Amino acid sequence: MDPSLAVELLREYPQLVAVVAIVARVARAWQASLTWPEYRLKRGVFPVVDRVAGGAILWVSEKGGRDDAEFLTTIDAPYREVVATLRAGGGSLHLLNSLKRRPDAHGDPLSIAHLVWTHDDGTQSEAYLFANADGSTDVYVHHEPSTDHPLRHLTGSQSNGDVRGVVADALEKESETKSRAGSDARPAASRRRRRSHAPLTL
C-alpha cells in the first residue's frame, strides 16, 4: 500500500492503529522463531507480488550500491554465516519490511536476508544483506521508528547507518570469538609439535 494512503487511513480510523500495532507485535514475536527455510519464502514471494501489484504495494524498495549511506561493510564470509552471527548478536529474521534492490555490480541485486533489533525507546535497527558474486556479504543498516508504532514508523524519520551500534557489536563479538579460538588452537598445536620432537629415551 502507498505509505501516504496508509497514513491517511490510520489517521482517519485511530482504532486501526491499535489493531495494526498488535498484529505487528505478534508477527515480530513469530518471526523471531523462524527457521531459515521458512524465512526464505519471503525472498521468493515478494518479487513476484511486486511485479503483480505494479507498485501499489511497496514489496521491493530501491537502494544504492556501496556508495549508499546505509552501506556498513563487506564481510568475507557467506551470507548464512553472517545471518547466524547477527542472530547470535540479538537480531531476528525480519519479515515486516520490503526486499531491497541495488545495482548488480557485485552480484545478486536483491537482498538475501533482513534482521531487526527492537530498542526500548520504540525504535528499531534493521540490517539487510546482499550476497556478492565472490562469496562475501555486503551489510547495510538503518535506524527508524519501530513497526510496533505504525504511524511513527510510516511518518517518522529514518537515519542511515548503524546508529545504535548493534550490528557492529555483533560482528565484533564474532571476530573476538574467532580470534580467541585461533589463539587457543595455536598453543595446543605448539605443544603437539614439541612432543613430537622430544628425544626418545629407553
Helices and strands as residue ranges (DSSP letters): H 3-12, H 14-31, H 36-53, E 60-62, E 71-75, H 79-88, E 92-93, E 99-101, E 113-118, E 123-131, E 137-145, H 150-155, E 159-160, H 166-196
